[in-house]
Amino acid sequence: MDRRSFLAACGIGAGGVLLPGFMGRAIAAPQLLETIDMAVKKRLADAGLSAASAAGSSYCDVRVGRYLRQFVITREANVQNIVNTESTGVGVRVIADGAWGFAATNDMTPEAVAAAARLATAIARANARNQTQPVQLAPTPGVGEVSWKTPIRRNAMEVPIQEKVDLLLGVNAAATAAGASFVNSQLFLVNEQKYFASSDGSYIDQDVHRIWAPLTVTVIDQSTGKFRSRQGLSAPMGLGYEYLDGRAEDKLESANGAVISYGMSYDMREDAIASARQAREKLTAKSVEPGQYDLVLDPDHLGLTIHESVGHPLELDRVLGYEANFAGTSFATLDKREQRFQYGSEIVNLFADKTQPGSLGAVGYDDEGVATKRWNLIENGKLVDYQATRDQAHILGKTESDGCSYADSWSAVQFQRMPNVSLEPGKTPMTRNDMIANVENGIYILGRGSFSIDQQRYNAQFGGTLFYEIKDGKITQPLEDVAYQMRTPEFWNACSAICDESDYRMFGSFFDGKGQPSQVSAVSHGSSTTRFDKINVINTARSLG
């Protein structure tokens, strides 16, 4: 998402602040460091649990949430806006007469939460009149009082505004000195303070942090008026300010040691300088000749393709048609799981993992109190599983939820959201240079770009940020106007090589929309550089006429 799109979506303009409802109210920066006392949160939760039980609910969960955001937006030598927001309240979800009910309040008193619980129970009973089958929840044992926090080294909310502004303006100055005509850089910070309590016996306190530092550099040829832009190649991460100040570790292992994540720090200034140079290269880059090419896709590009062609079609609610009215359905229907459908080539292994350090989706427990985990979606190219919540698990014959429930606010009901979905690194030692050396006629693609995909996630077209011609094992020159076409299973079956774990990096989606009313979530997609053979490439300039 570029700056203009973000401002349009959020209603944040340089001259004022018009905040969408889920962001809450504007606050002063020092308030970002405040917390709610644990005893207060437990008292509110117990009020909701007791009132729901007394009203006749068979199950209840209460989420006490404080959602904080900070945006710092700059252009060239100017700070265009600094916005701090807070949204605080309590959401109560119940099952009564076999149906769901939900109500929420921003009145942080036990009486108000109890009233919300009674209202949720009344709503559930009303819903039950039109429900054909009762809700079936996969068992989730209570965990008592536990806590989890994003493993950060430096809380970005505690970093002085001046330090953040100095960073961004320094980035802009470096890009300008390197030849940029225009440059804008932003810093987006999120802190979700979430307390979950359920009638199963869980009291879970979580402190979740996310960070994103996008930039866009534009270069204009003064003689022709022609211009080109290059977006930054950073990924939003589940990290603190160490992501930007160089204090992050380069390598972190997940709890089971199965996945290693690299690239935990980002030199924004160096990327801005490279952006200016590469935007200028794009002014004179050769326009691609349409045809079939072997594609070498960098992780900061492939992440978006994974998101759209694997993450979304394997959401169980889409598969079942629950999202058909808004987001579409999926070609990956339940019968394909039974048949072990050949989703990709034998080297393709895609997994879901909400425990991966540094990822946007990393939490200890989901918004149903389910402990998070890793599980396989595609094994040796075959479809083996989907993403499920507590009330969906029985449909797949599972005895437990996958821990995929999330709500973007205390005022929104939680539902199935995509976990981190990633491609396993190759098992044979291979660097990016090794891969390129074996390509005779190909294109190396970096960065996210425009894309389109049908509502069943089957037919798609993807662009990128940077494109380079590969001839006889060598990168020869930059290209422009590149987009590749794909059918999801054909594309993944064309996967012929994957670099090893030393090349593994994460891409992220900071504002992934879904549901009615729409909610946003953040999710990461890891991979190593990957090769796909004989993929159809079009020239976007010619296709536009």
N, C-alpha and C positions, 0 to 999 in steps of 0.2 A: 504494500500500500504506500503510495507516495504522499507527500505532504498535503497536496490539494485534496486528494481523496479522503485522507484522514480528517482534515478540517471539515470537509463537507459532511462526512459521516457523523462526526462528533459535535458539529455545530460550534466549534471553537474558532473564532476569528481574531484577527490582530487587534481589533478595536474593542472587543468585549468578550464576555463569557456567556454562552448559552449552552448549558449542560444538558445532555439527555438524562432522562429520569434515573437510569440505573447507576449513573455516576454520583448522584447525591448532590451535596452542596459544596460550594467553594469554601475553603478554609485557609488559614495562615499556615506557612510551612512548619512552624514548631508543633502544631497540632498533629502532624504526621507521625510524631514520635510517641503519642499517647496510646495507652492500651486500656482495656476494660479489665477490672479486677476479676480474678478467677472465681472468687466466691460469688460475685454478682452474676456471672455467667451461669454458674451452677444453680443459683437460686431461680433465675429466669427459666432455665431448662426444666427444673423440677416442677415449677408452677405449670408449665405446659404439659408435661407428662402426667401429672396428677389430674389435671382438668380433663384431659383427653380420656383417661381411664374412667373417671367418674361419669363422663358423658356416654360411655359405652363403646369406645374405640378398642379394637383388638390389637392395634399396633400404633405406635406414635414415635416420630423423631422430631427433634427440635434443633434448629440451627441458629445460633447467635452469631451474627456476622458483623465485622467492621472492615469495609473494603476501601482501600486508600489508593489514590493515583496521583502521580505528578507528571506533568508534561512541560518540557523546556523546548521552545521552538525558536530557531534562529535563521537568519538569512544574511549572507555576507557579514558585514560588521555590526549588524543590528540584532537585538533580541526582540522577536516579534510577540512572544507571549510566554508567560509562566503561569501554569494552572495547577492548583492543589485541590483535590476533592476528597470527600468522605461520604460514605453511605453506611449507616448503621441501623440495624433492626433485627427482628426475629421472625423466622419462618417456621411454621408448624405443619407437618404432614401426618396424616392419619389413615388408617384403614378402618372403616366401619361398615358393617353389612356386606363385606367383601369388596368394597370399592374405595378408591382413593379420594381424599379430600385435602385441600390445602388452603391456608390462610396465613397472613403475615401482618406485622405491625412494626412501626418505628417508635412506638411508645415503650420505652425500656423499663417497664414496671411489671412485677409478677401478675398484677390484676389484668393488665392488657394482654399479656402472653396467655393467661388462662382463658380470656375471652376469645382470643384467636384460636385456641385449641378447640373450644366449644363450637366456634363457627366452622372450623375445618371438619369437625365431626358431622355437623348438620349438612355440609356440602357433600360429604361422602355418602350420607344416607340418601340424599337427593340423586346423586350419581348412580347409586345402586339400582334405582328403579329402571334404568335403561341399560344395565350391564348384564350380559348374557352369561359370563363366567366370573367367579370370584378371583380376586388377585391372589396369585400364588407366590409367596416370597421364599427364595432359597434361604435356608438357615444360615444365620451369621451370629456366632457366639459373641456375647458381650465381652468387652476387653477391660472393663473397669475404667479407672482414670489414667489416661496416657496422654502424651504430647509428642508432637513431631514438628521440626522446623527445617526449612530449606537450609542446607549446610553452606552458609555464606561466611565470608571473611570480613566483609565490610558492608553494613547496612546502607544501601544507596540513599534511603530517606534521611539518614543522619549526615550525609555529605553536604556541606554548605552550598547554597545556591551559587555563590560566587565561584566556587571551584568547578561546578558543572558548566556555568556560563563561560568561564575561561577556557575550559576544554573545547566546547563547541565553537567559540569564536576563533580559537587557535586552529582548529580543524579547517574552518572556512578560510582563514588567512593563508594557510598552507596550500589549499586547493587553488586559491586566487593567484598566489605566487607561482604555482605550477602551470598557470594558463587558463584557469576556469573563468568563464564570463559571468556565471551565476553559480551560487552554491547555497544549499540550505541543509542544515543538520538539526536533528531533534534528539531528544532523550525522553523515553517513555518508561516510567517506573510503576510497578504494581505491587502492593502488599495486601494480601488477603489474610485477615485474622479471623479464623473460623473455629467455632466451638460447636461440636455435634454431640447430642445426647439422644439415646433411644430407649424404648421400653425393653430392649434386649439386654440392657445393662451396660452400655458404653457411655463414657464421658471423655470425648476426644478433643483436645485443643491443638490446633495447627496454626503455624505462622509461615505463610507461603510468599516467596519473593520472586519477581520476574523483572527483566530489564531488556530494553531494546534501544539501539542507537542508530537509526537509519540516516542516510545522507543521499543527496542527489546533486551531481555536478553537471552543468551544461556549458558547452563550448560553442561559440558562434564564429563562423567564418565571415569576417566583416566585408569581404569583397563580394560574396555571393548571398549573404544572409542565411545560408544553410546552417543548421545547428544539429547537434547530437548531445544526448545525455547519457550518463552512466550512473546507475544506482550503486550504493555501497554494497559490499558483499558480506556484511555482518549477518549473523543470525540472532534473533531474540533468544534469550537463555533464562533458565531458572537459576540465576546467580545474583550476587550482590555487585557492588561497585568495583570489586576486584576484576571484573570482566573488562573494565576500561582502564584501570590504573596499573595493570601489569602484575597484580599480586595473585592472580589465579594460578592454580596448578595446571600443568599442561596435560595431565593424565589423571583420570579418576575411574575407579572400578565400581560397578554396581555391587549390591550386597552379595549376590551369588558369584561374583567374579566373572560373569559370562560376557559382559559388554564393556569395552574400554572406550572412553570418550576423550577425544583430543580437541585441541583448539579452544581451550577454556578461557583464553584471553584474546582481546581484539585491539589492534593498533589502529584506531580510527583515523589518526593523522596520516599514517602511511597509506591507508586505503583511499583517503581523499586525494592525496597526491597522485596515486595510480589512477584514480578516477579521471582526473583532469587530463593526464597523458592519454589514457585509453579513449576518452570521449573525443579527443582531437584525432586519434587514429581512425575512429569511426567515420569522420568526415570524408576521408578518402578511401575507405575500405571498399574492396571489391564486392559487388552485389552477387549473391550466390546464384549458381546455375541450378535450377531444379533437377531433381533426380534422386536416385537411391545412394545413400551414404552409410558407412559405419559410423555410429555416433559414440563419442567418448563424453560421458556426462559427469561433470563435477558434482560432488555432494550438495553444494549450495544451489544447484539447479535441480538435481534429481529428487530432492526432498519434496518439491511441489508436485512432481509427477507421482511420487509415492502417495502423497496426501490425497490427490484427486482420483487416482486409478486403483488404489489399494485401500487406503484408510476409509474413505467414504463408502465404497461399495460393500465393505465388510462390516458396516454398522448394521446390527441386527434389525433395528427398527426400520431402516431403509429397505432391507431385504424383505421384511414382512409387510411393507407398504404403508407404515405409519407416517412416513414423511412425504408421501406421494404428492400431496397437495401443495407443498411448499418447496421441498428440496429434491423431490424425485424418488425413484426406486433404485433397484440394483439389478444388473444382469447376473450377479453371483447368487442365484436363488438356492434355497435349501437343498434341492435335489442334487446340486453340484457338489455340495459337501458330502453327501452320501456316495456319490460317484467318484470322489476324490479327483475332481476336475483338474485338468492340467493347466493351471493358471500361468505358469512360467516354465522356463527350462529347468533342468535338474539341479543347476547350481543356485537357483533362486530360493532363498529362505527368508521369509519376512515374519517378524515377530512384533508383538505388542508388549510394552514394558512401561509401567508407571512408577518404577523405582529408579530409573536411570539418572544418575547424578548430573546436574547441570541442565537437564531437559525441562521444557516448559510444563510438561504434564506430571512432573515428579511430585508426589505427595505420599504420606504414610498411609492414609486412609481416604477413600473416596467419600462423596457426600451422602452415602448410605451407611457409613461406618465400616465398610469392607476393607480389610488390609489389602494393599496393592501388591501386584505380582507381575511376573513376565510369563507369557504363553505364546505359542506358535500359531500363526495364521496360515502361512504357506510353508510346507515342508517338502524340500526337494522338488519344488515346482507345483506341488499338489495342494489344493484347497482343503484345509483340515479344520478350520474354526472361524468364528466370528467374534464380535465384541458384545458382551451381554451384561445386564444389570440384574438385581435380585429378582425382579418380577418377570424377567425374560429367560432366566437360566433353565427353567423346566422345559421350555420349548426345544432346547438343544439337548435335553436329557442330562443336563449338568446338575450337580448337587451343590454347587456354590457359584456365587456371582464372580464376574471377572473384575469387579471394582471399577466400573466405567461410568459411574453416576457423577454428575457435576451440575451445579447451578452457578450462574455468574453473579448472583446477588442473593442476599437473605430474602428478598421479596419475590424471587422466582422459584418455581418448583424445579427440583432436580430431575434430570432425565439422562438417557444414554448419550454420552459424548465420546468422541474418538480419543483413545489413549495415544501415547507415543507409538507410532508404527514405523519400524525401521527395517532396512535390508542388512542381513548379516554380511560381514566382510568375507572376502574369499579366503579359503583355507590354504591356498598355495601362495608362497611369497611373491608379491608383485607390486611394484610401484607404479605411479602414474606414467612415468617415462617408459617403463617396461611395456605398459599397455599401448602407448602411442607408437612405440617402435614397431609394433606388429600390425599397424593399420596402413593399408595402401592408399585408400581413398576415403577420407572421413572428415568429420567436423568435431571439434572440441567445443563444448558449450558450458559456460559458467553463468551463474546468477539466474534469478527469477525474471520472468517476462510475462507478457499477456498470454492468455490461454483460453480455450473454450472446450467444454465437454458436455456430452448429452446427459439427459436426466437419468439414464441407467448406468452412467459411468463406463460406457463401452467405446464410443467413438470420441476422439479428442484431437486437439491441436495445441502444441506448446511452442512458445518462443523462449527467449532468454535475454541475458544482459550483454554477454560477450561471446563472439563466435570466431573460431580460428580454423583455417583449412589445414588438413593433414594430408600430406602426399609422401608416399613411400617411407612412412615411419617418422616423418618430421613435420613439425608445425611450420608452415611456410608464410602465411599472411593472415591478417584479420579479414573477416567477412561481415556482411550486413544483410538485412532483410531475410533472415533465416527463421523458419518455423518447421517443425516436423509433425507429420500426421501419424496417428496410431489407432489401432483397435487394441483394447487393453490386453486380452490374452495373447494376441499375436506379438505385441510389443514385448511382453515379459518372456515369451518363448524365444524371442530373438536375443536374449541376454546371453552373451558368450564368454564374458570374463568380468571378474570383480577384483579390485585391488585388495590387499590384505589389511589387517586391522590397524597398521601404522598410518593408513590414510583415512581412517574413519573420522567423520565430522558430522555435525548436526545442522540441519536447516530448521527453521521454525515458522509457524503461523501464529501471529499475536492476536488476530481478530477473526477467528473462524466462526462464521455464523451458522445457526441452525435453529429450527423450532418455530412455533407460533404460539405466543409472541416470541420474536426472535431473541436469542441469547448469543453471546460470544464466548469462546473459550480459547485457550492457548495450548498448542501442541507441537512437539518436535518430531523430526524424522531424520534418523541417522543413516548414513551409508558411506561406503568408500567409492572412489571413482569407478564407474561401471561402463562396460561396452555393450552396445546393441547393434547387431549387424543388419545391413540392408534395410534401412528405415527410409520411408519416403519423405523427402524434404521439398518444400515449396518456397518460392520467392514471394515474400509478403508484399513487396512494392508492386510487382507485376500483377499479383492476384487482386490488388486493390484498383488496378486499372491505371 
